[in-house]
Amino acid sequence: GDSMIDAGIFEGDVLVVDRAPVAQIGDIVLAMLDGEFTVKTLGKSKLGPRLIPANKHFPVIDIQEGQSFEVWGVVTGSMRKFR
């Protein structure tokens, strides 16, 4: 699966998501894209929003017209579970 390992977020971590602030460019966000949750860095191109994976081996996702896209919140932290 795609991991935010380069952002220091690991499989099994509990993410802290703040739904109050408006996401700024460069924030790590929890987004819903075409019905699936994804955690990516919010970016912006001339054409609109883009989602940038922390892992350089994954492609940048430019949000296309007609895709359903919603930012649910800003990831403000993560906690490692020990069991």
Secondary structure in CASP SS format (residue, H / E / C, confidence):
PFRMAT SS
TARGET T0000
AUTHOR 0000-0000-0000
METHOD secondary structure of the structure
MODEL  1
G C 1.00
D C 1.00
S C 1.00
M C 1.00
I H 1.00
D H 1.00
A H 1.00
G C 1.00
I C 1.00
F C 1.00
E C 1.00
G C 1.00
D C 1.00
V E 1.00
L E 1.00
V E 1.00
V E 1.00
D E 1.00
R C 1.00
A C 1.00
P C 1.00
V C 1.00
A C 1.00
Q C 1.00
I C 1.00
G C 1.00
D C 1.00
I E 1.00
V E 1.00
L E 1.00
A E 1.00
M E 1.00
L E 1.00
D C 1.00
G C 1.00
E E 1.00
F E 1.00
T E 1.00
V E 1.00
K E 1.00
T E 1.00
L E 1.00
G E 1.00
K E 1.00
S E 1.00
K C 1.00
L C 1.00
G E 1.00
P E 1.00
R E 1.00
L E 1.00
I E 1.00
P C 1.00
A C 1.00
N C 1.00
K C 1.00
H C 1.00
F C 1.00
P C 1.00
V C 1.00
I E 1.00
D E 1.00
I C 1.00
Q C 1.00
E C 1.00
G C 1.00
Q C 1.00
S C 1.00
F E 1.00
E E 1.00
V E 1.00
W E 1.00
G E 1.00
V E 1.00
V E 1.00
T E 1.00
G E 1.00
S E 1.00
M E 1.00
R C 1.00
K C 1.00
F C 1.00
R C 1.00
END
